[in-house]
Amino acid sequence: MKVLTHNHFHYASIIMVAKIEHRQRTGCPIACSLDIIGDHWTLVIIRSLMFKGIHEYKDLLAEEEQISTSILTTRLKKLEMDGLISSLTHPQNKKRKLYYLTKVGRDLMGMLIEMVLWANKHLTERLSIPADQKALLEKDPAEFARLMELQLDSWEEKYLS
């Protein structure tokens, strides 16, 4: 924070610095990917859309991680701009939206499953994975991914057709 002085009055202002994204400085695929998915909330939102079947703002807001309304609104807009999610008007209430993963967003499934497997191996005491999902993930991650894809396809057939 920088304090500005004018005519013996002190004004405090926060100097906002524009974030320079990695993709403007480097061609590193990890750094460039982090520009899009590298904040805490983005992957939590994608997780909810992908694995939990949550598609409404109010339900994303109610998740146990307790994202704030302003952050959720900002992240949803950014995810839409980056092409990872899309939205449509809710069929029962024109004032609400349903959010869903695009092909680009769905392509993150393998990475997210690998993150879950890593956490299951190294953070076991902290995790809360439903027993049936955990068993399938440990036995056959590819089958788990196939079932999640089917679940997403089913939702899309219902709402996008």
N, C-alpha and C positions, 0 to 999 in steps of 0.2 A: 504494500500500500504506500502510496506517495501522498504526502500532505502538501497542499498548495496554499500559499499565503497571498492574500490580496487585501490591501487597505486595512491591515492589522486584524483581519478575520482569517480564521483557519478553516479550510475546506478539505475534508478527507475524501479522496476518491480512489477507487480501485482502477488501476490501469489495466484494461483488457488487452491481452496479447492474443492475436489470432493464432490458432493451432496450425502448424505446418505439418501436413500429413506426410507420412513416410513415402508415399508414392510420388511425392514431389521431389524427394531427395535420393531415393534408392530404388532399385529394381528387385530388392530382396522379396521373395514371395511371402515369407512369414511376416515381415514388417508391413508389407502392403495389405495383407489379410487382416492384420491387427487394426488397420485404419477402419475397417468395417465391423469386425466382430470382437475387437480387443477390449471393450469395456465390460464391466461386471454384468450389467443388466441385459445387454443384447443376447447373450447366450441363454440367460434364464428365460427370456421371452421366447426365444426360438425353441427351447426345451419344452415349454408349456404348450406351444402350438404343435410341436412334433410328437411328443410322447404322452402328453396328458389330455389331448383333445380339447384344449381350451382355445376358444376363438373370439371371445367377447372381452371388451375393455374392462368391464366390471369384474369379470372372472380373473383376468390377469392381475388386476388391482388387488383382488382378494387372496392371491397366492401367499404362502407363509413367509416369503422373503420380504414382504411389505414394501414394495416399490412405491415411491410417491407418485401422485397424479401427474405432476409436472415432468418428472423423469420418464414415466411411462408414455406420456403424450409425445415427448421429444424423441424417444427411442423408436416408437412406432412410425413416426414421420420419417426418421432417418432410415429405418429398415425398408420402408416403401421407396424412398428415393434411391437407395442402393440396390433395389430390385430383389431383396430377399423375401419380402412379404408383399401381399396385396390385400385389398379390402373390398368388400361389397356391402351394399345396404342390407340390413337385416330384413328378412322377408316378413317378420311379424311387427316390426317397428321401424319406420323409415328414419327415425332420428338416431338409431344405433347402427353400428357397423359390425361385420364379422371379418376377422383377420385370418389369413391363411398363408402358408408358405408357398412361394413360387418354386419353380424347378431349381433355381439357383439356391434358394434357402433349403430345399429338400436335399440338395447335394452335400449339405453339412452333416447329414445323418451319420455317415461312417466316422467322421471326426468326433462327433458327440458320443457315439457308442464307445470309441476308444478312450475318451475321457472318463466315461463311467467305469470301464474296465480297469483303467489305471487307478481311479479312486477306490474301486472295490478291492484292489490289491494292496493299496498303501494307506487308505484312510478308513478301513473297515469299521472301526469303533464309532465313527462319526456319521455313518451313512444311514439313510432311511430309504431303502429300495424295496418295493413290494416283493414278497417272497417268490411269487410266480415269475415275475420279471427277472429277478436276480438269478433264479435257477436257470431260466432259459438263456440269459446273457452269459452265464458261466459255462453252460453246456454247448450252446450254438449261437454265437453272436450274429451270424448271417441269417439264421432263421428269425431271430428277434427283429433284425432290420426288415426282413421280408414282411413280417406281421405288422410292423409299424407302417410300412409303405401301403399295405392293404387297407389299414385303418385310415390313412390320409386319402387314399383313392376313394374310399367309400364316402368320406365326408365331402370330397369334391364332387362326386357324382350327385350327391343329394343337393348341394347348394350352388354348384356352378353350371349345372345342366339346364 
